[in-house]
């Protein structure tokens, strides 16, 4: 063995090859020995949830609560910043402020969604 490579013509030891063969055959025959035969895969049935007026109303209420909380968060951000975010976005068209506001809204939406769920 030179440089970590086996020399040419070197083969696997016969006892090691036989041992690996025994374990492969035993692994394939395990189900038959245990008396279990693997079943073919069964396609799962999808059961749609029952749609009711109560669940629809609940979804609408949670959506409105989330939007209200998101607006409250945005206006609190508007109050916290030393400049007018609305003025920077509309009149100055500052893309950096737009990216910061978008990241803030996305972060608030993730937190509100996690709180509601």
C-alpha positions in Angstrom: 0.0 0.0 0.0 1.6 3.2 -1.2 0.2 6.7 -0.6 -3.1 5.4 0.8 -4.0 3.5 -2.4 -4.2 -0.3 -2.6 -1.8 -2.0 -4.9 -3.0 -3.2 -8.3 -4.4 -6.7 -8.3 -5.4 -6.7 -4.6 -8.9 -8.1 -4.2 -11.2 -8.2 -1.2 -10.7 -11.0 1.2 -13.0 -14.0 0.5 -14.1 -14.3 4.1 -15.1 -10.6 4.1 -17.0 -10.9 0.9 -18.8 -14.0 2.2 -19.7 -12.3 5.4 -21.2 -9.3 3.5 -23.2 -11.7 1.3 -24.6 -13.4 4.4 -25.8 -10.1 5.9 -27.3 -9.0 2.6 -29.2 -12.3 2.2 -30.3 -12.2 5.9 -31.6 -8.6 5.4 -33.6 -9.6 2.4 -35.0 -12.7 4.1 -35.9 -11.0 7.4 -39.5 -10.4 6.5 -40.1 -14.0 5.4 -38.4 -15.3 8.6 -40.5 -13.0 10.8 -43.7 -14.1 9.0 -44.3 -10.6 7.7 -44.6 -9.8 4.0 -44.2 -6.2 3.0 -47.4 -4.8 1.7 -47.5 -2.7 -1.5 -47.8 1.0 -0.8 -51.4 2.2 -0.4 -52.4 5.5 -1.8 -53.6 7.7 1.1 -57.1 9.0 0.9 -57.5 12.7 1.4 -60.5 13.6 3.6 -61.4 17.3 3.0 -62.3 19.2 6.2 -65.9 20.1 6.7 -66.6 23.7 5.7 -69.0 25.5 8.0 -70.1 29.0 8.6 -68.5 29.1 12.0 -65.1 28.2 10.7 -65.4 30.7 7.8 -66.4 33.4 10.3 -63.6 32.5 12.6 -61.1 32.8 9.7 -62.4 36.2 8.7 -62.3 37.5 12.3 -58.7 36.3 12.8 -57.7 37.8 9.4 -59.2 41.2 10.4 -57.5 41.0 13.9 -54.2 40.3 12.2 -54.6 43.3 9.8 -55.6 45.6 12.6 -52.6 44.6 14.6 -50.4 45.0 11.6 -51.7 48.6 11.0 -51.2 49.4 14.7 -47.6 48.1 14.4 -46.9 50.2 11.3 -48.3 53.4 12.9 -46.3 52.8 16.0 -43.2 52.4 13.8 -44.2 55.7 12.1 -44.3 57.4 15.6 -41.0 55.9 16.7 -38.9 57.0 13.8 -37.4 60.5 13.9 -38.6 61.3 10.3 -41.9 60.8 8.5 -41.8 57.4 6.9 -44.8 58.2 4.8 -43.2 61.4 3.5 -39.9 59.5 2.7 -41.8 56.8 0.8 -44.2 59.0 -1.1 -42.4 62.3 -1.9 -38.7 61.3 -1.7 -39.2 57.8 -3.0 -36.4 56.5 -0.8 -35.8 52.8 -1.6 -33.9 52.1 1.5 -36.8 53.2 3.7 -39.1 51.1 1.6 -37.0 48.0 2.2 -36.8 48.7 5.9 -40.6 49.2 6.1 -41.2 46.0 4.1 -38.9 44.0 6.4 -40.7 45.5 9.4 -44.1 44.6 8.0 -43.0 41.1 7.2 -41.5 40.6 10.6 -44.7 41.9 12.3 -46.9 39.6 10.1 -44.8 36.6 11.0 -45.1 37.4 14.8 -48.9 38.1 14.5 -49.5 34.9 12.5 -47.6 32.8 15.1 -49.5 34.5 17.9 -52.9 33.8 16.3 -52.1 30.2 15.4 
